[in-house]
């Protein structure tokens, strides 16, 4: 898929993702503070992801790939468990 098309697709779904978070805002919460909290949490998670990625990159190639596969598998298992619990 061309990069521009992928970016458009991600942007399209980001609208719905943002809307979902917006409607979760408690009625008693300040919209500005709630939004700033989401921005701060997103920045923290992205920074953590970049840091972990840089650390994994310093490992030997075989170890790094294995660690990424284990982490991806664990994330998939947790996601399936959360989905099963929600249904």
N, C-alpha and C positions, 0 to 999 in steps of 0.2 A: 504494500500500500504506500502511495506517495506520502511524504512527510506532511504536506499541506492538508491532505485529506484526513490523515490520522489526527492532526491537530484540530481540525474542524469537528471530527467525531468526538474527541475528548472534550472540547468546549461545549458541544451540544449536551453531553451527559453531565458536565459540570453544572450546567444551569439547573438540572433536576436535583443534583446532589446538594447544591446550595439552597435550593428551595426547601428541600427536606429538612435541612438544619434550621432554616428560617422559621418554619412552622413549629419546630420543637421549642422555640423560645418561650420560656414561661411568661405569662401575662404580667407578672409582677417584676420582671427583670427589665433593666435598662437595655434597649436594643443596641446602643453604642457599646456599653461595657460587655455585653454578651458577644457582640461581634469582635471586639478587641480580644476577648478571651479565645475565641476560635482562631483568630489570626496568630496570637501568641502560641497556642498549642500546635498549630500547623507548622509554624516556623521551628519550634522545638523538635517536632517529629522529623521534619525534613533535615534539620541539622544533625540530629541523631543518626538518621539514615545515611547521610553523607559521611559522617565520622566512622560509622561501622563499615561502610563500603571501603573507605581508605584503609582501615585496619585490615580488612580481609584481603585487600589488594597487596598488602605487604607480606602476607603468608606465601608459602610455596604454592605453586600453581595447583597441585593436586589437593593440598589441604584446603585452599580457598574454595575450590569448586565443590569439594565434599561438604564444607561448612554451609555454603549457599544452598546446596541441595537439601541438607538436613533442615535448615531454617525454613526453606520453602515448603517442605513436606509438613513441618510442624504447623506452619501458618494455614496450610490447606486443611489439616486435621481439625484445628481449632475452628476454622470457618465452617466446616461441615457440622461440627458439634453444635456450634451456635445456631446454625440454620435449623438443625434437627430439633433443638430445644425451643426455637421460636415457632415451629409449625405445629 
